[in-house]
Amino acid sequence: MISLDTARRLRAAGLRWSPGSGDRFVVADKGMDDEVFVLSDMTVEVHQQGDRKVIGFNGTTEWALDSVDDHETVWLPRETQLREALAATFRGLRQADGLWQVDLVVNGVPATVGHPDAEEAYARALLHLITGES
């Protein structure tokens, strides 16, 4: 799973989230940064209220939280979602020297981004694609 810091950087770089079943997220800056939630049709659902999305917590959760606006959450994209976001720039994932390395081509220029965790490597490759940071 990617770190909250990396997820925040992706959001700040412009990665947008359309919440869907199975998505992981945290309710940020409410003393729950270490609690990872998963959207599910049974316990945590997305509701449209006018022009905003609200994430509702159904009665099966252990604590009293009815709902939060989606802007109060930070999405933790999964490996497949990160790879999909890389789209045609993605060339491959390989392991070398103890790191997962994501190979991509951005504007015709090959790049490799590595990290010990594969999802984090994908996320950092996506940051490279969006912002140019290495």
KATAVEN-V993595 format. One record per pair of residues at least 12 apart in sequence whose ideal C-beta (glycine too) atoms are under 8 Angstrom apart, sorted by the first residue. I is the first residue (numbers start at 0). GAP is how many residues later the second one is. Records with the same first field share a line. If there is no record, write none. Layout:
I = GAP + GAP
This chain:
0 = 23 + 35 + 75 + 116 + 118
1 = 74 + 75 + 80 + 115 + 117 + 118 + 120 + 121
2 = 117
3 = 22 + 24 + 29 + 70 + 72
5 = 114 + 117 + 118 + 121
6 = 19 + 67 + 68 + 69 + 70 + 116
7 = 20 + 66
8 = 118
9 = 67 + 113 + 116 + 117 + 120
10 = 63 + 64
12 = 114 + 117 + 118
13 = 116
14 = 60 + 62 + 70 + 111 + 115
16 = 53 + 58 + 60
18 = 20 + 27 + 34 + 36 + 51 + 56
19 = 19 + 26
20 = 18 + 19 + 20
21 = 16 + 17 + 18 + 56
22 = 15 + 16 + 52 + 54 + 55 + 58
23 = 12 + 13 + 14 + 51 + 52 + 53 + 54
24 = 12 + 14 + 30 + 48 + 49 + 50 + 51
25 = 47 + 48 + 50
26 = 38 + 41 + 45 + 46
27 = 44 + 45 + 46
28 = 43
29 = 42
35 = 40
38 = 16
41 = 16 + 18
42 = 14 + 15 + 17 + 18
43 = 12 + 13 + 14 + 17
44 = 13
45 = 24
46 = 20
51 = 17 + 18
52 = 16 + 17
53 = 13 + 14 + 15 + 16
54 = 12 + 13 + 14 + 15 + 18
76 = 46
77 = 41
78 = 39 + 40 + 43
81 = 37 + 40 + 41 + 43 + 44
82 = 39
84 = 41
85 = 16 + 18 + 36 + 39 + 40 + 43
88 = 15 + 16 + 17 + 40
89 = 12 + 13 + 14 + 35
90 = 12 + 13 + 14 + 19
92 = 25 + 28 + 29
95 = 18
96 = 17
97 = 18
98 = 15 + 16 + 17 + 22
99 = 14 + 15 + 16 + 17 + 18 + 20 + 21
100 = 12 + 13 + 20
101 = 12 + 19 + 20 + 22 + 23
103 = 21 + 24 + 25
105 = 22 + 23
110 = 14 + 17 + 23
112 = 12 + 15 + 21
